Amino acid sequence: MPKHRILIVDDEAAIRDMLSIALDAAGFNVLEAKDAQLAHASIIDNQPDLVLLDWMMPGTTGLELLRRLKRDELTAKIPIIMLTAKAEENSKIAGLDAGADDYIPKPFSPRELISRVNAVLRRIGREALQEPITIGELIFDPLGHRVSIAGETVNLAPTEYRLLQFFLTHQERVYSRGQILDYVWGGNVYLDERTVDVHIRRLRKAISVAGHENYVQTVRGAGYRFSAQLSNA
């Protein structure tokens, strides 16, 4: 089985070296870039399986690069973990809203980093479905890795894709934020439960065609459910 290719983007050589050693020891192929411009070129040329992206860099910041990558169809589905000293909740929400798959505040241990990288890659590679699922005019095709509504392709980030897959295979039941984190992100990932709210909002926005966002329902005091029976419960 080929090794996963990980791109480290950080302007500090010492941090790149530390991450490179840890990732290499864990069996990954490692690429490095010291700024956003070199990182973007490496992403286009080398197509990494995952990017570890520092927030605070001279010139173009990691957050700006993240937004650029998510706007481009060629790079939008690459999973990205933000690495940053900005541990405030607003910064975390900004990173997740921009499309990050995970957010690791500095300082962190190499063991935690490897665990988080493996969790994201495991989620990306998980294939639990074979047959397309249809609800309303929405078609979820797991083999083609496509989602469409009324014949038009819906572009979903990897996390929103997995979240929709979870909901479609667990319809008509209420799940708490903690349960959704465990099912969609995995039990070894350390995220605030409000992360679920961020991705629910992004999923609803992505499928907001002909009222399909209303299938993702908030159940006050309990969590969320996906139901073809539109309800305000």
SEKOL-488529 format. One record per atom (N, C-alpha, C): x, y, z. Coordinates in steps of 0.2 Angstrom, whole numbers, plus 5000, padded with zeros to 4 digits. Layout:
% residues N
XYZ
...
This chain:
% residues 233
500449945000
500050005000
500450065000
500350114995
500850174995
500750215001
501250255003
501250295009
500850355007
500550385012
500150445011
500650505011
500550555007
501050605006
500750665010
501150695015
500950745019
501350815017
501050865016
501350935015
501350975022
501950995024
502051035030
502151105027
501751155029
501751225027
501851265034
502551285035
502651325041
503351365039
503351435041
503851475040
504451465045
504351425050
504951405055
505251345053
505851345051
506251285049
506251225055
506351255061
506351205067
505651165068
505151195066
504451165067
504351115061
504651135055
504551095049
504951025051
505551035053
506050985055
505750935060
505450965065
505150925070
504550885068
504150915064
503550885061
503750825056
504250845052
504450795047
504750735050
505150745055
505450685059
504850635062
504350675065
503850635068
503450595062
503250635057
502850605051
503250545048
503850555047
504350505043
504350445048
504450455054
504450395059
503750355059
503250395057
502550365057
502350335050
502850335046
502750305039
502450345034
502550415034
502250455029
502850485025
502650495018
503050535014
502950605016
503450645017
503450715019
503650765014
503250815013
503450875008
503450935013
503850985011
503851045015
503851105011
503551165014
503551225011
503551275016
503951335015
504051385020
503551445019
503151445014
502751505013
502151475009
501651525008
501051505005
501151494997
501551534994
501751534987
502051464985
502551444989
502851374988
502351324990
501951334995
501451274996
500951264991
500751324988
500251314983
500551274977
501151294975
501451264969
501551184971
501751174977
501851104979
501251064979
500651094981
500051064981
499851044974
499951094969
499751084962
500151024959
500851024960
501250984957
501250914960
501250904967
501250844970
500650814973
500150854973
499450824975
499550784982
499650814987
499750784994
499050754996
499150705000
498450675003
498250725009
498650765012
498450805017
498950855018
498650915020
499150975022
499150995029
499651005032
499751035039
499951105038
499451155039
499551225037
499551265043
500151305044
500251355049
499851415048
499551445053
499051505052
499551565050
499951575055
500351645055
501051635051
500951665045
501551665041
501651735038
502251755036
502351815033
502051815026
501851875024
501451885017
500751855018
500651805013
499951765013
499951725019
499451735023
499351695029
499051625028
499151575032
498851505031
498151515030
497751555034
497051555033
496851585026
497251635023
497151655016
497251605011
497751565012
497951505008
497351455008
497151435014
496551395015
495951415011
495751475012
495251495008
495351495000
495951504998
496051504991
496051434989
496251384993
496251314991
495551284990
495151314995
494451284995
493951314990
494251374987
493851404981
494051374975
494551334974
494751304968
494551234968
494151214962
493951144962
494451094962
495051114959
495651064959
495951044966
495851094971
496151084977
495651084983
495051094981
494551104987
494451044991
494550984989
494450924992
495050894996
495650934996
496150915000
496050925007
496150875011
496050885019
496650925021
496450975026
496851025029
496851025036
497351025040
497351035047
497751095048
497451145052
497751205054
498151195060
498751225060
499251225065
499351295067
499151315074
499151385075
499251395083
499551455084
499651475091
498951515093
498551525088
497951565090
497451515092
497351505099
496951455102
496251485104
496151545102
495451575104
494951545100
494351545103
493751505100
493551545093
493651605093
493451645087
493951625081
494551615083
495051595078
494951525075
494751475080
494551405078
493951405074
493451445075
492851445071
493051475064
493451525064
493651555057
493951505053
494451465056
494751415052
494251355050
493851335054
493351285052
492851315047
492651375048
492251405043
492551405036
493151415036
493551425030
493651355026
493551305030
493551235027
494051195030
494451205035
494851165038
494551105041
494851045041
494550985043
494750975050
495251005053
495450995060
495851055062
495951075068
496251135070
496651115077
497351115076
497751095082
498151165085
497951185091
498351235094
499051215096
499451265095
500151255097
500151275105
500651245109
501051185107
500651115107
500851075103
500551005103
501150955103
500950895105
501450835105
501450805098
501950775096
502050735090
501550675090
501450645096
500950595096
500250615094
500050675097
499350695096
499350715088
499850745086
499850765079
499650705074
500050655075
500050585071
499350555072
499050565078
498350535079
497850575075
497950635075
497450685072
497550675064
498150665062
498250655055
497950585053
498050535056
497750475055
497050475055
496750505060
496050515060
495750545054
496050595052
495750635046
495850585040
496350555039
496450515033
496050455033
495950425039
495450365040
494750385038
494550445040
493850475038
493850485031
494350505028
494350525021
494250455017
494650405019
494650345015
494150295017
493650305022
493150265023
492650255018
492450195016
491950185011
491450135014
490850165016
490350125020
489750105015
489750145010
489150135005
489350104998
488850074995
488950054988
488350084984
487750084986
487250104982
487050174983
486850214977
486650284978
486050284983
485950344986
485450354990
485050424988
484450414987
484050474984
483550494990
483550564991
482950594995
482750654992
482150664990
481950724986
482250724980
482550774978
482950774971
483750774973
483950754979
484650744980
484850674979
485350664976
485650594975
486350594977
486450544982
487150534985
487450474982
487950484978
488250424974
488950414978
489050364982
489650344986
490250324981
490050284976
490550254972
490850304967
490450354965
490650404961
490950464965
490750464972
490950514976
490650584974
489950574972
489650634969
488950644973
488850714974
488150734976
487850774971
487250764970
486850814965
486150824968
485950884966
485250904967
484950924961
484350894959
484050914953
484550914947
484950864947
485450854941
486050894941
486050944946
486650984947
487150964952
487750964950
488250934955
488350984961
488350954967
488450994973
489150984976
489551034976
490251024978
490251034986
490450974989
490550974996
491250964999
491450995004
492150985007
492150915010
492650885011
492750815014
492250805020
492350855025
491950845031
491250845030
490950895026
490250895024
490050835020
490450815016
490250745013
490150695018
490650685022
490550635027
489950645032
489850705033
489250725038
488650705034
488550725028
487950705024
487850625023
488450595022
488450525022
488150495028
488350515034
488150495040
487450505041
487150565039
486450575040
486050535036
486250525029
485850485025
485850415027
486350385030
486350315032
486050315040
485850365043
485550365050
484950415050
484450405045
483950445045
483450435051
483050485052
482450485057
482650475064
483250485066
483450475073
483850535075
483750555081
484150615084
484750595087
485350625085
485950615087
486250685091
486550675097
486850725100
487450745096
487750805098
488350835095
488950785096
488950755103
489450715104
489450645100
488850625099
488850565095
489050575088
488850635085
489050655078
489750655078
490050685083
490850695083
491150625083
490850575087
491150515087
491050475080
490450485077
490350445071
490750475065
490750545065
490950575059
491750595059
491950615065
492650635066
493050575069
492750535073
493150475076
493250495083
493350435087
493350445094
494050475097
494550475093
495250495095
495350575093
494850605091
494850675089
494650715094
495050765096
494850815101
494550875099
493950885098
493650945095
493050965100
492951025100
492351055104
491751035100
491151015104
490550995101
490251055097
490451115098
490151165093
490451165086
490951125086
491251115079
490651085074
490251035077
489751005074
489251065071
489151115075
488651165073
488951205067
489651215067
489951245061
489851205055
489951145055
489951105049
489151085047
488751085052
488051085050
487851145046
488051195048
487851265045
488151265037
488751235037
489051235030
488751185026
488551125029
488151075025
487451105022
487151135027
486451165025
486551215019
487051255020
487151305014
487351275008
487751215008
487851185002
487351144998
486851125002
486251084999
485651134999
485651195000
485151245000
484851254993
484551204990
484251204984
483551174985
483051204983
482351184983
482151154990
482451184995
482251175002
482651115005
483151085002
483451025004
483751035011
483951095012
484351105019
483851095025
483151095023
482751085029
482651005031
482950965027
483050895029
483450885035
483950935036
484450935042
484150975047
483850935052
483450975057
483750975064
483651035067
483951045074
483351025079
483550985084
483050965089
483350995095
482951045097
483251085103
483351045109
483951055112
484051015118
484350945117
484350925111
484550855110
485050845105
485050885099
485550875094
485250885087
485350845082
485150845075
484850785073
484450785068
484250725064
484150745057
484150695053
484050705046
483350665044
482850705042
482250675041
481950705034
481650655030
481250675024
480550705026
480350695033
479750725035
479950795038
479750845034
479950915036
479650935043
480050955048
479750975054
480151025058
479751065062
480051115066
480251095073
480251025074
480351005081
481051015083
